[in-house]
Amino acid sequence: MVINLKNTKTIAFVGISATLALLLSYVEFLLPPLFVSVPGIKIGLPNVVIIFALYCLGFRYAAIISFVRLIMTSLLFGNILTLAYSFAGAVLSLTVMAILKKTDLLSCVGVSVAGGVSHNIGQVLVAIFLLKTPQIAYYMLVLLVTGIISGAFVGLCGAFLIKRIPIDKLK
């Protein structure tokens, strides 16, 4: 059996990245709520790993890292509803970010902001569907603002890492 070292390095890096994303999910889980009166708002620390992977490894590996983290986070800190909300947000977010990244119209920060906002839209759509309560859409106003802020933070962190970590040795 012949082992391709480039693929082995990539697989190891993806595993380490998924682990780091899970660790950042745990750190975020331990943090007190940003706004006690507005539930569900998070910084999105694990998404720094996802945006880095999207830019350095591509959509496929970013999706693998994201979904491994989602499943593990739901098993460890959540439930099936947590998985449903997170999965919808992640699918929409990754899709939007991958499309925008391909167009080269936005910077890493802009792509991340679009991802943060679309993640929130995906979660609200699932909430409306599961709870059969369209009034939840009013919550989007708050989530749009927080999605922009957290998306900008995640994008800035991701851009910083992209410039400083030599990823070309993994490909």
N, CA and C atoms as a LAMMPS dump frame, in Angstrom:
ITEM: TIMESTEP
0
ITEM: NUMBER OF ATOMS
513
ITEM: BOX BOUNDS ff ff ff
-5.0000000000000000e+02 5.0000000000000000e+02
-5.0000000000000000e+02 5.0000000000000000e+02
-5.0000000000000000e+02 5.0000000000000000e+02
ITEM: ATOMS id mol type element x y z
1 1 1 N 0.842 -1.173 0
2 1 2 C 0 0 0
3 1 3 C 0.896 1.247 0
4 2 1 N 0.608 2.181 -0.895
5 2 2 C 1.37 3.419 -0.995
6 2 3 C 0.617 4.514 -0.253
7 3 1 N 1.319 5.216 0.61
8 3 2 C 0.703 6.3 1.376
9 3 3 C 1.122 7.626 0.755
10 4 1 N 0.145 8.41 0.397
11 4 2 C 0.412 9.741 -0.146
12 4 3 C 0.568 10.702 1.021
13 5 1 N 1.777 11.195 1.237
14 5 2 C 2.041 12.055 2.4
15 5 3 C 1.289 13.375 2.343
16 6 1 N 1.071 13.896 1.142
17 6 2 C 0.314 15.146 1.051
18 6 3 C -1.108 14.934 1.542
19 7 1 N -1.739 13.845 1.136
20 7 2 C -3.096 13.561 1.607
21 7 3 C -3.108 13.271 3.097
22 8 1 N -2.094 12.59 3.582
23 8 2 C -2.003 12.282 5.004
24 8 3 C -1.893 13.564 5.824
25 9 1 N -1.084 14.503 5.351
26 9 2 C -0.955 15.787 6.051
27 9 3 C -2.285 16.54 6.044
28 10 1 N -2.96 16.507 4.911
29 10 2 C -4.241 17.206 4.815
30 10 3 C -5.26 16.582 5.749
31 11 1 N -5.328 15.265 5.769
32 11 2 C -6.279 14.58 6.652
33 11 3 C -5.967 14.894 8.115
34 12 1 N -4.691 14.877 8.467
35 12 2 C -4.308 15.208 9.84
36 12 3 C -4.68 16.651 10.17
37 13 1 N -4.442 17.552 9.227
38 13 2 C -4.779 18.953 9.46
39 13 3 C -6.285 19.15 9.603
40 14 1 N -7.066 18.439 8.814
41 14 2 C -8.53 18.512 8.92
42 14 3 C -8.983 17.983 10.282
43 15 1 N -8.386 16.878 10.738
44 15 2 C -8.728 16.343 12.061
45 15 3 C -8.382 17.313 13.18
46 16 1 N -7.214 17.913 13.092
47 16 2 C -6.801 18.896 14.097
48 16 3 C -7.724 20.114 14.05
49 17 1 N -8.095 20.528 12.844
50 17 2 C -8.987 21.689 12.69
51 17 3 C -10.365 21.403 13.277
52 18 1 N -10.895 20.204 13.022
53 18 2 C -12.198 19.836 13.589
54 18 3 C -12.124 19.812 15.114
55 19 1 N -11.03 19.316 15.637
56 19 2 C -10.83 19.289 17.09
57 19 3 C -10.74 20.699 17.656
58 20 1 N -10.008 21.564 16.979
59 20 2 C -9.904 22.957 17.415
60 20 3 C -11.272 23.642 17.38
61 21 1 N -12.036 23.403 16.319
62 21 2 C -13.381 23.987 16.224
63 21 3 C -14.268 23.485 17.371
64 22 1 N -14.159 22.202 17.692
65 22 2 C -14.921 21.642 18.809
66 22 3 C -14.484 22.265 20.132
67 23 1 N -13.192 22.438 20.311
68 23 2 C -12.672 23.073 21.518
69 23 3 C -13.182 24.514 21.642
70 24 1 N -13.188 25.234 20.53
71 24 2 C -13.707 26.608 20.554
72 24 3 C -15.21 26.627 20.824
73 25 1 N -15.929 25.609 20.368
74 25 2 C -17.357 25.49 20.704
75 25 3 C -17.536 25.326 22.203
76 26 1 N -16.671 24.519 22.812
77 26 2 C -16.739 24.309 24.254
78 26 3 C -16.432 25.601 25.01
79 27 1 N -15.416 26.316 24.567
80 27 2 C -15.077 27.602 25.197
81 27 3 C -16.281 28.539 25.095
82 28 1 N -16.89 28.589 23.918
83 28 2 C -18.058 29.454 23.726
84 28 3 C -19.232 29.005 24.593
85 29 1 N -19.383 27.697 24.766
86 29 2 C -20.429 27.137 25.615
87 29 3 C -20.243 27.578 27.065
88 30 1 N -18.995 27.689 27.502
89 30 2 C -18.693 28.072 28.882
90 30 3 C -18.862 29.57 29.146
91 31 1 N -18.764 30.373 28.095
92 31 2 C -18.874 31.823 28.261
93 31 3 C -20.289 32.216 28.657
94 32 1 N -20.432 33.226 29.488
95 32 2 C -21.788 33.693 29.823
96 32 3 C -22.435 34.318 28.592
97 33 1 N -23.771 34.356 28.551
98 33 2 C -24.45 34.956 27.395
99 33 3 C -24.015 36.408 27.193
100 34 1 N -23.89 36.793 25.923
101 34 2 C -23.518 38.175 25.618
102 34 3 C -24.611 39.146 26.059
103 35 1 N -25.854 38.761 25.775
104 35 2 C -27.001 39.578 26.166
105 35 3 C -28.005 38.647 26.83
106 36 1 N -28.198 38.811 28.123
107 36 2 C -29.092 37.93 28.872
108 36 3 C -30.521 38.026 28.343
109 37 1 N -30.933 39.209 27.925
110 37 2 C -32.312 39.397 27.469
111 37 3 C -32.551 38.869 26.062
112 38 1 N -31.484 38.567 25.312
113 38 2 C -31.622 38.069 23.947
114 38 3 C -30.924 36.712 23.866
115 39 1 N -31.695 35.623 23.891
116 39 2 C -31.079 34.288 23.925
117 39 3 C -30.476 33.883 22.574
118 40 1 N -29.484 32.998 22.65
119 40 2 C -28.948 32.38 21.449
120 40 3 C -27.854 33.123 20.718
121 41 1 N -27.47 34.272 21.197
122 41 2 C -26.443 35.045 20.5
123 41 3 C -25.068 34.586 20.97
124 42 1 N -24.235 34.208 19.993
125 42 2 C -22.885 33.752 20.3
126 42 3 C -21.889 34.498 19.416
127 43 1 N -20.638 34.445 19.814
128 43 2 C -19.575 35.109 19.054
129 43 3 C -19.292 34.358 17.757
130 44 1 N -19.315 33.047 17.797
131 44 2 C -19.016 32.243 16.62
132 44 3 C -17.547 31.862 16.518
133 45 1 N -16.905 31.662 17.653
134 45 2 C -15.476 31.331 17.667
135 45 3 C -15.102 30.152 16.767
136 46 1 N -15.884 29.065 16.732
137 46 2 C -15.5 27.936 15.874
138 46 3 C -15.464 28.311 14.392
139 47 1 N -16.185 29.348 14.033
140 47 2 C -16.242 29.738 12.626
141 47 3 C -14.937 30.352 12.128
142 48 1 N -14.057 30.735 13.041
143 48 2 C -12.727 31.183 12.631
144 48 3 C -12.014 30.025 11.934
145 49 1 N -12.154 28.831 12.481
146 49 2 C -11.543 27.648 11.88
147 49 3 C -12.196 27.356 10.529
148 50 1 N -13.507 27.513 10.445
149 50 2 C -14.237 27.208 9.213
150 50 3 C -13.848 28.177 8.099
151 51 1 N -13.786 29.456 8.395
152 51 2 C -13.428 30.439 7.361
153 51 3 C -11.982 30.228 6.91
154 52 1 N -11.11 29.896 7.847
155 52 2 C -9.721 29.587 7.501
156 52 3 C -9.676 28.384 6.565
157 53 1 N -10.404 27.33 6.909
158 53 2 C -10.423 26.119 6.08
159 53 3 C -11.017 26.405 4.701
160 54 1 N -12.058 27.204 4.639
161 54 2 C -12.675 27.535 3.354
162 54 3 C -11.669 28.208 2.428
163 55 1 N -10.907 29.141 2.956
164 55 2 C -9.942 29.878 2.135
165 55 3 C -8.674 29.081 1.848
166 56 1 N -8.249 28.241 2.765
167 56 2 C -6.956 27.559 2.599
168 56 3 C -7.072 26.135 2.072
169 57 1 N -8.167 25.452 2.381
170 57 2 C -8.317 24.06 1.964
171 57 3 C -9.44 23.862 0.958
172 58 1 N -10.402 24.77 0.936
173 58 2 C -11.519 24.653 0.01
174 58 3 C -12.815 24.251 0.698
175 59 1 N -13.88 24.304 -0.089
176 59 2 C -15.231 24.068 0.417
177 59 3 C -15.387 22.673 1.029
178 60 1 N -14.881 21.66 0.341
179 60 2 C -15.074 20.278 0.799
180 60 3 C -14.535 20.079 2.208
181 61 1 N -13.312 20.517 2.453
182 61 2 C -12.712 20.324 3.771
183 61 3 C -13.368 21.229 4.823
184 62 1 N -13.744 22.429 4.437
185 62 2 C -14.446 23.307 5.375
186 62 3 C -15.771 22.674 5.801
187 63 1 N -16.47 22.055 4.842
188 63 2 C -17.74 21.394 5.155
189 63 3 C -17.523 20.204 6.079
190 64 1 N -16.487 19.418 5.821
191 64 2 C -16.193 18.262 6.678
192 64 3 C -15.912 18.731 8.108
193 65 1 N -15.059 19.731 8.231
194 65 2 C -14.72 20.256 9.57
195 65 3 C -15.969 20.778 10.266
196 66 1 N -16.774 21.531 9.537
197 66 2 C -17.986 22.118 10.104
198 66 3 C -18.96 21.039 10.579
199 67 1 N -19.194 20.033 9.761
200 67 2 C -20.194 19.036 10.121
201 67 3 C -19.708 18.07 11.206
202 68 1 N -18.427 17.77 11.227
203 68 2 C -17.887 16.973 12.337
204 68 3 C -18.069 17.746 13.641
205 69 1 N -17.74 19.034 13.611
206 69 2 C -17.9 19.864 14.808
207 69 3 C -19.366 19.95 15.228
208 70 1 N -20.268 20.117 14.263
209 70 2 C -21.699 20.217 14.585
210 70 3 C -22.207 18.957 15.272
211 71 1 N -21.86 17.832 14.727
212 71 2 C -22.33 16.572 15.303
213 71 3 C -21.76 16.373 16.705
214 72 1 N -20.475 16.6 16.849
215 72 2 C -19.847 16.417 18.166
216 72 3 C -20.385 17.427 19.188
217 73 1 N -20.56 18.664 18.781
218 73 2 C -21.086 19.684 19.687
219 73 3 C -22.504 19.338 20.131
220 74 1 N -23.328 18.879 19.187
221 74 2 C -24.7 18.515 19.546
222 74 3 C -24.734 17.329 20.492
223 75 1 N -23.851 16.357 20.264
224 75 2 C -23.799 15.195 21.156
225 75 3 C -23.309 15.57 22.552
226 76 1 N -22.327 16.456 22.612
227 76 2 C -21.718 16.794 23.898
228 76 3 C -22.464 17.873 24.677
229 77 1 N -22.981 18.884 23.981
230 77 2 C -23.532 20.055 24.681
231 77 3 C -24.984 20.361 24.334
232 78 1 N -25.589 19.595 23.452
233 78 2 C -26.927 19.951 23
234 78 3 C -27.845 18.759 22.875
235 79 1 N -28.703 18.837 21.856
236 79 2 C -29.677 17.785 21.599
237 79 3 C -30.011 17.78 20.108
238 80 1 N -31.035 17.045 19.726
239 80 2 C -31.384 16.934 18.309
240 80 3 C -31.852 18.27 17.739
241 81 1 N -32.512 19.085 18.567
242 81 2 C -32.928 20.408 18.085
243 81 3 C -31.729 21.318 17.858
244 82 1 N -30.751 21.224 18.738
245 82 2 C -29.517 21.987 18.56
246 82 3 C -28.888 21.625 17.225
247 83 1 N -28.868 20.334 16.915
248 83 2 C -28.301 19.871 15.651
249 83 3 C -29.104 20.406 14.469
250 84 1 N -30.429 20.403 14.566
251 84 2 C -31.269 20.892 13.461
252 84 3 C -31.007 22.367 13.186
253 85 1 N -31.002 23.175 14.23
254 85 2 C -30.757 24.607 14.054
255 85 3 C -29.347 24.867 13.517
256 86 1 N -28.371 24.213 14.121
257 86 2 C -26.985 24.423 13.715
258 86 3 C -26.731 23.932 12.3
259 87 1 N -27.316 22.793 11.953
260 87 2 C -27.128 22.229 10.618
261 87 3 C -27.689 23.166 9.551
262 88 1 N -28.892 23.681 9.785
263 88 2 C -29.497 24.601 8.81
264 88 3 C -28.65 25.854 8.65
265 89 1 N -28.21 26.402 9.77
266 89 2 C -27.37 27.596 9.711
267 89 3 C -26.053 27.327 9.004
268 90 1 N -25.445 26.182 9.296
269 90 2 C -24.146 25.858 8.698
270 90 3 C -24.256 25.608 7.198
271 91 1 N -25.282 24.893 6.769
272 91 2 C -25.443 24.615 5.337
273 91 3 C -25.641 25.912 4.563
274 92 1 N -26.535 26.759 5.044
275 92 2 C -26.784 28.024 4.345
276 92 3 C -25.544 28.913 4.388
277 93 1 N -24.915 28.995 5.529
278 93 2 C -23.739 29.832 5.697
279 93 3 C -22.594 29.386 4.794
280 94 1 N -22.271 28.099 4.817
281 94 2 C -21.181 27.586 3.983
282 94 3 C -21.462 27.772 2.499
283 95 1 N -22.707 27.553 2.108
284 95 2 C -23.077 27.725 0.7
285 95 3 C -22.893 29.167 0.265
286 96 1 N -23.414 30.091 1.054
287 96 2 C -23.292 31.516 0.726
288 96 3 C -21.828 31.939 0.699
289 97 1 N -21.064 31.512 1.7
290 97 2 C -19.656 31.905 1.748
291 97 3 C -18.867 31.333 0.576
292 98 1 N -19.137 30.079 0.204
293 98 2 C -18.42 29.466 -0.921
294 98 3 C -18.734 30.195 -2.226
295 99 1 N -19.988 30.558 -2.418
296 99 2 C -20.37 31.284 -3.639
297 99 3 C -19.713 32.657 -3.672
298 100 1 N -19.782 33.376 -2.566
299 100 2 C -19.191 34.718 -2.519
300 100 3 C -17.668 34.675 -2.648
301 101 1 N -17.056 33.67 -2.075
302 101 2 C -15.595 33.534 -2.185
303 101 3 C -15.195 33.338 -3.648
304 102 1 N -15.967 32.526 -4.379
305 102 2 C -15.668 32.273 -5.797
306 102 3 C -15.784 33.532 -6.646
307 103 1 N -16.693 34.433 -6.274
308 103 2 C -16.882 35.647 -7.076
309 103 3 C -15.742 36.634 -6.9
310 104 1 N -15.02 36.532 -5.802
311 104 2 C -13.914 37.454 -5.491
312 104 3 C -14.37 38.909 -5.365
313 105 1 N -15.651 39.111 -5.075
314 105 2 C -16.18 40.476 -4.923
315 105 3 C -15.955 41.019 -3.512
316 106 1 N -15.882 40.127 -2.536
317 106 2 C -15.745 40.535 -1.141
318 106 3 C -14.448 40.008 -0.549
319 107 1 N -13.975 40.7 0.46
320 107 2 C -12.809 40.227 1.21
321 107 3 C -13.233 39.073 2.105
322 108 1 N -12.276 38.499 2.783
323 108 2 C -12.553 37.434 3.749
324 108 3 C -13.534 37.922 4.82
325 109 1 N -13.382 39.169 5.234
326 109 2 C -14.279 39.738 6.253
327 109 3 C -15.697 39.849 5.701
328 110 1 N -15.841 40.327 4.476
329 110 2 C -17.161 40.448 3.852
330 110 3 C -17.831 39.092 3.68
331 111 1 N -17.062 38.101 3.256
332 111 2 C -17.591 36.747 3.101
333 111 3 C -18.048 36.202 4.455
334 112 1 N -17.259 36.456 5.489
335 112 2 C -17.605 35.998 6.826
336 112 3 C -18.866 36.68 7.358
337 113 1 N -18.997 37.965 7.104
338 113 2 C -20.21 38.688 7.528
339 113 3 C -21.435 38.081 6.837
340 114 1 N -21.331 37.827 5.543
341 114 2 C -22.444 37.195 4.822
342 114 3 C -22.737 35.812 5.402
343 115 1 N -21.696 35.097 5.797
344 115 2 C -21.886 33.796 6.418
345 115 3 C -22.575 33.896 7.765
346 116 1 N -22.182 34.88 8.569
347 116 2 C -22.818 35.075 9.871
348 116 3 C -24.291 35.409 9.753
349 117 1 N -24.609 36.289 8.832
350 117 2 C -26.01 36.69 8.615
351 117 3 C -26.815 35.511 8.065
352 118 1 N -26.259 34.795 7.092
353 118 2 C -27.002 33.673 6.502
354 118 3 C -27.162 32.522 7.5
355 119 1 N -26.204 32.351 8.387
356 119 2 C -26.34 31.341 9.444
357 119 3 C -27.573 31.653 10.303
358 120 1 N -27.706 32.91 10.68
359 120 2 C -28.866 33.318 11.487
360 120 3 C -30.168 33.158 10.717
361 121 1 N -30.166 33.474 9.436
362 121 2 C -31.371 33.302 8.617
363 121 3 C -31.768 31.834 8.573
364 122 1 N -30.792 30.947 8.382
365 122 2 C -31.08 29.51 8.359
366 122 3 C -31.691 29.026 9.66
367 123 1 N -31.157 29.5 10.768
368 123 2 C -31.686 29.081 12.065
369 123 3 C -33.105 29.601 12.298
370 124 1 N -33.365 30.828 11.902
371 124 2 C -34.718 31.379 12.079
372 124 3 C -35.715 30.645 11.188
373 125 1 N -35.32 30.305 9.971
374 125 2 C -36.215 29.549 9.086
375 125 3 C -36.564 28.192 9.681
376 126 1 N -35.6 27.521 10.283
377 126 2 C -35.87 26.238 10.939
378 126 3 C -36.796 26.451 12.131
379 127 1 N -36.564 27.497 12.909
380 127 2 C -37.431 27.783 14.062
381 127 3 C -38.866 28.042 13.609
382 128 1 N -39.029 28.799 12.544
383 128 2 C -40.377 29.072 12.027
384 128 3 C -41.044 27.772 11.593
385 129 1 N -40.284 26.925 10.914
386 129 2 C -40.819 25.647 10.429
387 129 3 C -41.169 24.711 11.59
388 130 1 N -40.266 24.536 12.534
389 130 2 C -40.485 23.587 13.628
390 130 3 C -41.55 24.059 14.616
391 131 1 N -41.529 25.348 14.914
392 131 2 C -42.465 25.884 15.897
393 131 3 C -43.766 26.385 15.288
394 132 1 N -43.789 26.427 13.952
395 132 2 C -44.97 26.909 13.218
396 132 3 C -45.418 28.277 13.743
397 133 1 N -44.429 29.136 13.926
398 133 2 C -44.667 30.475 14.453
399 133 3 C -43.911 31.483 13.596
400 134 1 N -44.562 32.041 12.581
401 134 2 C -43.868 32.985 11.698
402 134 3 C -43.446 34.279 12.395
403 135 1 N -44.022 34.563 13.561
404 135 2 C -43.664 35.772 14.292
405 135 3 C -42.206 35.766 14.751
406 136 1 N -41.589 34.596 14.766
407 136 2 C -40.182 34.498 15.143
408 136 3 C -39.315 35.301 14.178
409 137 1 N -39.825 35.552 12.989
410 137 2 C -39.064 36.319 11.989
411 137 3 C -38.699 37.711 12.511
412 138 1 N -39.463 38.252 13.439
413 138 2 C -39.13 39.565 14.007
414 138 3 C -37.791 39.53 14.756
415 139 1 N -37.435 38.35 15.238
416 139 2 C -36.165 38.166 15.94
417 139 3 C -34.976 38.377 14.996
418 140 1 N -35.246 38.278 13.686
419 140 2 C -34.181 38.446 12.691
420 140 3 C -33.524 39.816 12.782
421 141 1 N -34.27 40.827 13.154
422 141 2 C -33.688 42.168 13.238
423 141 3 C -32.5 42.194 14.197
424 142 1 N -32.674 41.572 15.345
425 142 2 C -31.592 41.503 16.33
426 142 3 C -30.47 40.611 15.806
427 143 1 N -30.839 39.48 15.217
428 143 2 C -29.835 38.525 14.743
429 143 3 C -29.038 39.063 13.554
430 144 1 N -29.642 39.92 12.749
431 144 2 C -28.894 40.514 11.637
432 144 3 C -27.751 41.384 12.155
433 145 1 N -28.039 42.176 13.158
434 145 2 C -27.008 43.046 13.742
435 145 3 C -25.902 42.204 14.362
436 146 1 N -26.286 41.203 15.154
437 146 2 C -25.27 40.373 15.8
438 146 3 C -24.518 39.516 14.784
439 147 1 N -25.194 39.103 13.709
440 147 2 C -24.528 38.345 12.65
441 147 3 C -23.467 39.17 11.944
442 148 1 N -23.754 40.437 11.753
443 148 2 C -22.781 41.337 11.122
444 148 3 C -21.574 41.537 12.032
445 149 1 N -21.836 41.774 13.307
446 149 2 C -20.742 42.025 14.255
447 149 3 C -19.88 40.776 14.433
448 150 1 N -20.515 39.639 14.695
449 150 2 C -19.735 38.418 14.905
450 150 3 C -19.068 37.967 13.611
451 151 1 N -19.736 38.148 12.48
452 151 2 C -19.136 37.8 11.188
453 151 3 C -17.9 38.63 10.899
454 152 1 N -17.939 39.911 11.256
455 152 2 C -16.768 40.771 11.062
456 152 3 C -15.623 40.323 11.962
457 153 1 N -15.931 40.001 13.21
458 153 2 C -14.898 39.521 14.126
459 153 3 C -14.27 38.227 13.619
460 154 1 N -15.104 37.283 13.23
461 154 2 C -14.623 35.996 12.717
462 154 3 C -13.798 36.216 11.451
463 155 1 N -14.269 37.078 10.561
464 155 2 C -13.551 37.354 9.314
465 155 3 C -12.197 37.99 9.551
466 156 1 N -12.129 38.914 10.495
467 156 2 C -10.839 39.538 10.821
468 156 3 C -9.86 38.515 11.39
469 157 1 N -10.342 37.663 12.287
470 157 2 C -9.48 36.611 12.845
471 157 3 C -9.039 35.639 11.755
472 158 1 N -9.977 35.244 10.894
473 158 2 C -9.654 34.332 9.801
474 158 3 C -8.643 34.932 8.842
475 159 1 N -8.826 36.2 8.479
476 159 2 C -7.89 36.878 7.568
477 159 3 C -6.498 36.952 8.189
478 160 1 N -6.447 37.205 9.481
479 160 2 C -5.164 37.25 10.19
480 160 3 C -4.454 35.897 10.089
481 161 1 N -5.193 34.814 10.334
482 161 2 C -4.605 33.473 10.28
483 161 3 C -4.193 33.086 8.866
484 162 1 N -5.002 33.441 7.898
485 162 2 C -4.712 33.106 6.499
486 162 3 C -3.389 33.719 6.068
487 163 1 N -3.124 34.933 6.515
488 163 2 C -1.877 35.612 6.154
489 163 3 C -0.673 35.016 6.874
490 164 1 N -0.877 34.427 8.03
491 164 2 C 0.264 34.035 8.872
492 164 3 C 0.58 32.544 8.918
493 165 1 N -0.344 31.702 8.496
494 165 2 C -0.108 30.252 8.558
495 165 3 C 0.174 29.747 7.144
496 166 1 N 1.348 29.175 6.922
497 166 2 C 1.697 28.67 5.58
498 166 3 C 0.972 27.352 5.288
499 167 1 N -0.094 27.433 4.546
500 167 2 C -0.927 26.266 4.288
501 167 3 C -0.469 25.508 3.044
502 168 1 N 0.382 26.119 2.215
503 168 2 C 0.787 25.507 0.953
504 168 3 C 1.499 24.166 1.143
505 169 1 N 2.018 23.889 2.29
506 169 2 C 2.703 22.626 2.548
507 169 3 C 1.726 21.47 2.726
508 170 1 N 0.428 21.776 2.93
509 170 2 C -0.577 20.73 3.111
510 170 3 C -1.174 20.269 1.795
511 171 1 N -1.065 21.079 0.775
512 171 2 C -1.731 20.748 -0.492
513 171 3 C -0.862 19.927 -1.395
